[in-house]
Amino acid sequence: MPIVSLNQADSTVEVILAYTSTGLGHLRVTNALFEAAPKGYLPRLLKTKDAGASSLHRFTSIHPLARSFLEWSQNGAPEEFFTRVYRFSLRRGGAQLKEELKTLLEQEFKVVKTAVVVATHFGLAHEIAGAKAELEHELGVKIVLVVCVTDDSPQKLWYVEGADYIYVPSEQTKQTLLSYGTSAGFAPVEIEVISYPVNPRLTKKLTEQEWSDRLQQLDPAISERIHISVPISGAAVDLEYLDEVMTNLARRDPRFHFYIVCRENMYTADFIKRMGRRAHVSLITSKHDREIVRFYTELLSTTVFSLEITKPSEQAFKALITPKRKGGMTLLFSKPVGRQEYDNLSFLKRHSLLGTRSFMLPDSAAKAAQMIMHMYTDKVFLQMTKRKYRTKANETSFLGAKQFWKKLLPRVFAKI
C-alpha cells in the first residue's frame, strides 16, 4: 500500500458524511468524524429527509408495547424476517437519496472522480449500496461506500452487501457480522475494528484547575456545586423519570445542579417549560438537531462536569474517555431501550467499564436518586474518578474518530 499523507487532500476526491435524523446518535458520530477529519479535508454533509423514520423511532422508543415489539424483532427468527423485508425495500427504493447525492456531486465546479460516502445509519447504507452502480454509471464517479456502525450491536442490518468497508467497535461484532454474511451467502465485505468514534473535543486534557474542580465536585467534604449533564435523547425518552430524579437529588442536596440539553419540539415542549421553572436546572435548547449536538459538545468543552445521566445509547461510549479529559465524567444510565443499548452495556461489561466509569440506575426514580446520593456521600464517585485507566488501541481507546480516517484514506487512495 502506498504511503499517503493525510494532510494533503486530492481535489478529485469528495468526502460525504451521510446521516439521518432518526435519533441523535447517528448525528453525534457524524459530527465526531467531521471534527476529526485530517487537515485539507472538509467533508460535506448529506442529511436525508425521512420524517416517517423519525416518528417511528420515537414511537418504538417511548410506547411500552411498541418498545417490546422492537426488542422482539431485533433477535432470532423475527430479526431475520424483518432484516430481509427491510433490506429488500431499502435497496429497491432510495430514489430521493439518489437524487440528493447527484445534486450534491454536481454542485461542485471541480471534477469529482471519487466520492467517499460515509453512512452512519444502516438504512442509508443499504439505499446507497442499491443505487451505487447506477450512480457511478450516470455520473462517471467512483463511489466508495463506508459504513460506520454506531452501536456495538451486530444486528444483521449492519451487514451491507456492496459496501467497501464496514467499521465496527469490537472484534466480537466483527466476527458475528462476518459469520452472518457468509451464512447468508452475501458477497464479502471488508470489516475492520476501530474504537468507537467519540468527538475529539471531548478527549482534550483538563487543566490542573479543571481536574481539581472535577474532584472537588465529588468530594462531600467540600461545598462545590456538582455539575451534572443531562442530554435528552432524540426520541425524548424518560422525561418524567429524569424530572423526578433531578427533583429528588436537588431536595437532598442543593449542590446538585443539572444542565439539560434538549431539542425543542412538540414532544418536549411541556418538559422544557417545567424545567425552565426549576432553580436547580440550566436549559440549553434548539429546534435543530445539529445545533443540539454542537451545543452539547461546546458545553462539555467549556464546563467541568463530574456526572452525566443518560441512556446507554451512543453516549455510553464516553466511558472510553478517561477522567482527566473533558468528556471523562462518570456516566449514570437509565433503562436501556432496544437491543443495541443492551449490547452497548455488554461492551462496557466486557471491558470493565460498567461499575467503574459508568453505572446502571434503578428503574424507580426515587431509588435512582437514593443510589446517586449514597454513592456520592460514600465517595464511590470520587474514588472511581481518581482511578487510573488503561486503554487498548482497537476497542477501548478514545481516539476512534482519528483512527477512522487514518485507516480509511490510505485505502481509498490505493484504489484510485
Secondary structure, DSSP 8 states (H G I E B T S, - for coil): -----TTS--TTEEEEEEE-SSSSHHHHHHHHHHHH--TT---EEEE---HHHHHHHHHHHH-HHHHHHHHHHTSHHHHHHHHHHHHHHHHT--HHHHHHHHHHHHT-SS---EEEEEESSHHHHHHHHHHHHHHHHHHT-EEEEEEE-SSS---GGG--TT-SEEEES-HHHHHHHHHHHHHTT----EEEE------GGGGSB--HHHHHHHHHHT-TTS---EEEEEE--TT---HHHHHHHHHHHHHH-TTEEEEEEEE-STTTHHHHHHHTT-TTEEEEEESSHHHHHHHHHHHHHHS--SEEEE-SSGGGGGGGS-TTBTT--EEEE----SHHHHHHHHHHHHTT-BTTTEEE--SSHHHHHHHHHHHHHTTHHHHHHHS-----TTTT-S-HHHHHHHHHHHHHHHH-
